[in-house]
Amino acid sequence: MQTVREMIPEYKRNLDRLRQRRLDLLRERELEPSFEKRYKLTVRVCRLKSIIDSTEAALHDMMEYDHG
């Protein structure tokens, strides 16, 4: 079992990947001519944003817990 301190770098890496994926999808959406595909991309971006928000909150809590 990992300690909170050991989990923090993994959460940071995951957060970086999620943010990058969100930016990639936003760029893809800008160039997409089809409304239906843009809509699907928007739904994916919104879902990723929700995941990013919850991961940021968890990371914040873990860092506070670690620094005590």
TAVENFEN-V331539 format. One line per field, one symbol per residue. psi: psi as a letter, one per 20 degrees, with the letter a starting at -180 (. if undefined). A space follows every 10 residues. Layout:
psi = ???
This chain:
psi = pqrghhhghg gggggggggg gggghggghh iphpgghggh hggggggggg ggghgggggg ghhgghi.
